[in-house]
Amino acid sequence: MKDIRECRDPVMRGSMAAIQRAAEDARRIAIQTGTELITMRNGKICSLSPEEIAKLPPVVEPNPVAPALRPSGDRSD
C-alpha cells in the first residue's frame, strides 16, 4: 500500500496532517473532560484513561503542510 504522503494530489497529501491534528484534538478533549479514548492497538480495540493519554508521545507531523494547502491569508513562509 502506498503512503498517502506520496500521493500526487496535494489535498490527499495534506490529509495526513489533518488526521494527526484531529488525533491531538481528540486526546486533548478526552483529558479535559476526563473521558476515555477508544483506539485500536495491535489490532485490538482498547480504551485509554486520561492519565494514560497524557503519557502518550505527541502525534508528530513528519512533513509540513504544503504551502498550497494553507489558508490564503497565511504567509508565514
C-alpha positions in Angstrom: 0.0 0.0 0.0 1.3 3.4 -1.0 1.9 6.0 1.7 -0.7 8.8 1.4 2.0 11.4 1.8 3.4 10.2 -1.6 0.1 10.8 -3.5 0.2 13.3 -6.4 -2.9 15.1 -5.2 -1.8 17.8 -2.7 -5.1 17.6 -0.9 -4.6 13.9 -0.3 -1.0 14.5 0.9 -2.3 17.1 3.3 -4.9 14.9 4.7 -2.4 13.1 6.9 -1.6 16.3 8.7 -5.3 16.9 9.2 -5.7 13.4 10.7 -2.8 14.0 13.1 -4.3 17.3 14.2 -7.6 15.6 14.8 -5.9 12.9 16.9 -4.2 15.6 19.0 -7.5 17.3 19.5 -9.3 14.1 20.5 -6.5 13.4 23.1 -6.8 17.0 24.5 -10.6 16.9 24.7 -10.5 13.4 26.4 -8.0 14.7 29.0 -10.0 17.9 29.6 -13.3 16.1 30.0 -11.9 13.1 31.9 -13.2 10.6 29.4 -11.6 7.5 28.0 -10.3 7.5 24.4 -11.2 4.4 22.4 -8.5 3.3 20.0 -7.0 0.3 18.2 -3.7 -1.0 19.5 -2.0 -4.1 17.9 -5.2 -5.0 16.1 -7.4 -4.8 19.3 -9.9 -2.2 20.4 -8.9 -0.7 23.8 -9.7 2.3 25.9 -7.2 4.7 27.4 -7.8 6.6 30.5 -7.0 10.3 30.6 -3.9 9.5 32.7 -2.7 7.1 30.0 -3.4 9.5 27.2 -1.4 12.2 29.0 1.7 9.9 28.9 1.5 9.3 25.2 4.1 10.9 23.0 2.7 13.7 20.8 1.5 12.8 17.3 4.3 14.3 15.2 3.6 15.6 11.7 6.6 14.3 9.7 6.1 16.6 6.7 4.8 20.2 7.0 1.6 21.1 5.2 2.3 22.2 1.6 2.1 26.0 1.2 -0.7 25.5 -1.4 -2.9 24.0 1.3 -2.5 26.8 3.8 -5.3 29.4 4.1 -4.7 32.2 1.6 -4.0 34.7 4.4 -1.2 32.6 5.9 2.1 33.7 4.5 4.4 32.5 7.3 7.0 31.0 4.9 
